Amino acid sequence: MPTEDGFFCPIFCLLVPHSTIKPYFYHMILVTGATGLVGSHLVLQLLENRQQVRAIYRSEKSLGKVKSLFQFYGKLPLFEQVQWVRADILDIPALELAFHHIEQVYHCAALISFDPADENALRKTNIEGTANVVNLSLAFGVKQLCYVSSIAALGDLKSYEAIIDETTEWNPEVEHSDYAISKYGAEMEVWRGWQEGLSVRIINPGVIIGPGFWDSGSGKLFSQIADGFSFYTKGITGWVGVKDVVKSLIQSMESEQNGQRYIVVAANQSYEIVLKLIAEALQVKIPNRYAKPWMTEIYWRLDKIISLLSGRKRTLSRITARTLHQEHHYDNAKIKSELGLEFRTIPDCILEAAQAFQKTT
Ligand SMILES: NC(=O)c1ccc[n+]([C@@H]2O[C@H](COP(=O)([O-])OP(=O)(O)OC[C@H]3O[C@@H](n4cnc5c(N)ncnc54)[C@H](OP(=O)(O)O)[C@@H]3O)[C@@H](O)[C@H]2O)c1
């Protein structure tokens, strides 16, 4: 029978494979994407805040990455406190099991890819997967959903505007990457949930820097620069440390601000500067060959041909090649003023990640 703060459910525990079976409580938080950069750091912070966490995973290999990260932070015992549930966000029956008696959901799971061949997979995982999370949140009476979107899903500036903020409108006439379209579509699902009565928050982070996960996202930049990558471009985008993303997620969830979105960018910085800072922190050669726009135009075409002939994944798409030379500035004033968030500097975040890279690779 339910008690005031929770109850034990042996049947549910029998149904959940691979989870650390324990009594569970009403103040239970569900994290999707818990085996990724953001989700794993979020789970760790929630556990440190003494929250009850259930998290979904898809493979033992991914769980191993989370274990290594907890070990790196000297927090391995906390790993055992997570209720791990094996589920894919596209597998509704499996996902449904994870939603029993959940009060808050942090939806961090997504496919991140800029390979045009992944268009369908992006739409399916990011839009359909988010629709599943929203529908189950509504069906199970979840109190709050916090969705990790991206600056890629923000709007497009008009010719007389200079900085992108939360009110900048998406222009469907402007060319966007499949990833951006999928994150924008996912946001639409979250807003639909809001209209149907779900309390939601959306976080739009810039490129996220943090320890672990060296074969994807900004982690790959560390690996490539350590391996002697020597090119840079002069485009500008928004950057942020993973711990600040986690702070923004938790603070927005704890706030009363239902139906709000926040840009989570510590600084707008050029690729040239960020690559230089990473190389300095790793004490390796600084990328010193400027890849001019005409060079990246040739490169993406060659890359496409090689990919078609060999079947290997694309390393640079046409849209990404152009983005690398564009200047996008993001305004972080809203999260600073409404949630009081203060950001760590990008050089600090890079230094911390570089030290982790050197210790763990
Ligand atoms: N990294 C960045 O620079 C950045 C910037 C802005 C926004 N974001 C957003 O932040 C969120 C987290 O990104 P991240 O950097 O942590 O990504 P990540 O390291 O690639 O992790 C992605 C997570 O999503 C999970 N996932 C993917 N497809 C799934 C599916 N079908 N079912 C269940 N889980 C699935 C992955 O599980 P597996 O381990 O099993 O693959 C992994 O746990 C994403 O929504 C991303 O769009 C990231």
The ligand as a Gaussian input file, in Angstrom:
#p B3LYP/6-31G(d) Opt

LIG

0 1
 N       26.985000      17.826000     -26.725000
 C       26.686000      19.068000     -27.120000
 O       27.588000      19.871000     -27.466000
 C       25.242000      19.541000     -27.123000
 C       24.982000      20.894000     -27.395000
 C       23.670000      21.357000     -27.352000
 C       22.634000      20.482000     -27.051000
 N       22.902000      19.169000     -26.808000
 C       21.780000      18.299000     -26.463000
 O       22.012000      17.814000     -25.151000
 C       21.443000      16.515000     -25.007000
 C       22.482000      15.583000     -24.446000
 O       23.600000      15.590000     -25.318000
 P       24.932000      14.797000     -24.971000
 O       26.068000      15.642000     -25.381000
 O       24.860000      14.263000     -23.601000
 O       24.808000      13.611000     -26.047000
 P       25.477000      12.191000     -26.044000
 O       26.688000      12.183000     -25.170000
 O       25.602000      11.792000     -27.470000
 O       24.357000      11.285000     -25.348000
 C       23.152000      11.001000     -25.977000
 C       22.341000      10.133000     -25.052000
 O       21.084000       9.830000     -25.670000
 C       20.895000       8.427000     -25.635000
 N       20.070000       7.990000     -26.738000
 C       20.222000       8.222000     -28.061000
 N       19.247000       7.636000     -28.757000
 C       18.437000       7.024000     -27.851000
 C       17.263000       6.226000     -27.951000
 N       16.710000       5.967000     -29.126000
 N       16.725000       5.751000     -26.821000
 C       17.286000       6.010000     -25.615000
 N       18.397000       6.752000     -25.452000
 C       18.961000       7.234000     -26.564000
 C       22.298000       7.843000     -25.713000
 O       22.278000       6.502000     -25.303000
 P       23.442000       5.461000     -25.759000
 O       24.579000       5.694000     -24.796000
 O       22.804000       4.154000     -25.608000
 O       23.799000       5.805000     -27.175000
 C       23.003000       8.774000     -24.741000
 O       22.711000       8.410000     -23.427000
 C       20.938000      16.121000     -26.384000
 O       19.554000      16.364000     -26.420000
 C       21.645000      17.064000     -27.336000
 O       20.856000      17.302000     -28.479000
 C       24.191000      18.668000     -26.822000

